Amino acid sequence: MEPSPAELERLILYERTRLNAEAHYIKNPNDADNLTRWGGALVEISQFGTLNDSKRMLSDAVSKFEEALVINPSKHDTLWCLGNAFTNQGILTPDIRDAEIYFKKARDCFEKALTESPGNELYRKSLEATDKAPELHMQIQKQMNTGGPPNAKDSEKLNSDLIYDICGWVILVVGIVSWVAMAKSNVPPPHPR
């Protein structure tokens, strides 16, 4: 299935962000904001690849976020992005026991982000949504393994809950990462004195 024009535009935007972050990293490997942008772009790009490509990109994103946190351990937006990457890794992991390890890591990241930025509604909602991740994982895996829901009742529940949960996560991640990437890439240069 070919991507829609809007999806293709998003892919190009995030690929450009990734390339810019990679080039900036060569000049300044200690820029935690740049590493966070790079990781965020990889998370977004991971939505367009094959399962193996997606897993690899998410793993690369996690390494970028973790590198940023070595530089600045209290960087709450990076903690939040890392939590989202772990959640995505968990969703893509077939075995629920292995997936729950990722969900636990995600929960820890969201808790730390909320500790660093108390009152941040997005972080609080992400933390709450992590409790639903195992159920979402089960539904996605069931649908992937059976090629679809087994009966009409399950189909109705999957169609409503699953679509809203997945869309919610995707919109949340896309919106925040897009906003952060665009805001930081469009910073005007300093005025000469």
Secondary structure, DSSP 8 states (H G I E B T S, - for coil): ----HHHHHHHHHHHHHHHHHHHHHHH-TT-HHHHHHHHHHHHHHGGGS-HHHHHHHHHHHHHHHHHHHHH-TT-HHHHHHHHHHHHHHHHH-SSHHHHHHHHHHHHHHHHHHHHHSTT-HHHHHHHHHHTTHHHHHHHHHHHHHHTS-SSHHHHHHIIIIIHHHHHHHHHHHHHHHHHHHHHHHT-------
